[in-house]
């Protein structure tokens, strides 16, 4: 198939396919003497994998590393992608249920508690405090807690709302490249937020991003805002730290 035919089949642009070729992510099996790209069935299977990963929020560089790895197993990857999509569907189902309840509540057809209104978005508690103490010591954690406890209830509420808004903004752009201007501007807001309540060096900031992915509990909590957000944040935080050394 020629590049235009593949683009129409996959619902992407010819320019995108050219970009994938330029970065070595998807090189067509054949290029004719006249310069036409010809894609094989195997190329189409690889493109399907790329688009699945991209839909799940993986950056192109990471997709390339995964697919080019000698240990890459297409069937295993499909199963993992399926499980991730099922998790995303479950999250969306819960959000839809909350919206439906809110519509009924707005019409006066049912009662709705404040907790129900914000189901799935309660990040006020910190289930990882003990682990944070073990990783960074009591002093660092106590300083953060002292700062938070010295705030009024209104200030704490405002900080909580800002936290949620930052994560929602990051989730909205998680399909962009982590080194893009938009991603780096958004992750800078997160870095500044953290340093208002703690003291994070650039190395610590980068390490924190890695922990978002390595620790399953963190990853699941963060990905409630959008599947793949933890990976996106890790990569964007690493870029930010390296650029601002």
Secondary structure as the mmCIF struct_conf table of DSSP 4:
data_model
#
loop_
_struct_conf.conf_type_id
_struct_conf.id
_struct_conf.beg_label_comp_id
_struct_conf.beg_label_asym_id
_struct_conf.beg_label_seq_id
_struct_conf.end_label_comp_id
_struct_conf.end_label_asym_id
_struct_conf.end_label_seq_id
STRN STRN1 UNK A 2 UNK A 2
HELX_RH_AL_P HELX_RH_AL_P1 UNK A 3 UNK A 10
TURN_TY1_P TURN_TY1_P1 UNK A 11 UNK A 11
HELX_RH_AL_P HELX_RH_AL_P2 UNK A 14 UNK A 22
TURN_TY1_P TURN_TY1_P2 UNK A 23 UNK A 24
BEND BEND1 UNK A 25 UNK A 26
BEND BEND2 UNK A 29 UNK A 29
STRN STRN2 UNK A 30 UNK A 31
TURN_TY1_P TURN_TY1_P3 UNK A 33 UNK A 34
STRN STRN3 UNK A 37 UNK A 38
HELX_RH_AL_P HELX_RH_AL_P3 UNK A 41 UNK A 55
TURN_TY1_P TURN_TY1_P4 UNK A 56 UNK A 57
HELX_RH_AL_P HELX_RH_AL_P4 UNK A 60 UNK A 68
BEND BEND3 UNK A 69 UNK A 69
TURN_TY1_P TURN_TY1_P5 UNK A 70 UNK A 71
HELX_RH_AL_P HELX_RH_AL_P5 UNK A 74 UNK A 106
TURN_TY1_P TURN_TY1_P6 UNK A 107 UNK A 108
BEND BEND4 UNK A 109 UNK A 110
HELX_RH_AL_P HELX_RH_AL_P6 UNK A 114 UNK A 117
TURN_TY1_P TURN_TY1_P7 UNK A 118 UNK A 120
BEND BEND5 UNK A 125 UNK A 125
TURN_TY1_P TURN_TY1_P8 UNK A 127 UNK A 128
HELX_RH_AL_P HELX_RH_AL_P7 UNK A 129 UNK A 136
HELX_RH_AL_P HELX_RH_AL_P8 UNK A 138 UNK A 149
TURN_TY1_P TURN_TY1_P9 UNK A 150 UNK A 150
BEND BEND6 UNK A 151 UNK A 151
HELX_RH_AL_P HELX_RH_AL_P9 UNK A 153 UNK A 172
TURN_TY1_P TURN_TY1_P10 UNK A 173 UNK A 175
BEND BEND7 UNK A 176 UNK A 176
TURN_TY1_P TURN_TY1_P11 UNK A 178 UNK A 179
BEND BEND8 UNK A 180 UNK A 180
HELX_RH_AL_P HELX_RH_AL_P10 UNK A 181 UNK A 197
BEND BEND9 UNK A 198 UNK A 198
HELX_RH_AL_P HELX_RH_AL_P11 UNK A 202 UNK A 214
BEND BEND10 UNK A 215 UNK A 215
HELX_RH_AL_P HELX_RH_AL_P12 UNK A 216 UNK A 222
TURN_TY1_P TURN_TY1_P12 UNK A 223 UNK A 224
BEND BEND11 UNK A 225 UNK A 226
TURN_TY1_P TURN_TY1_P13 UNK A 227 UNK A 228
HELX_RH_AL_P HELX_RH_AL_P13 UNK A 229 UNK A 243
TURN_TY1_P TURN_TY1_P14 UNK A 244 UNK A 244
#
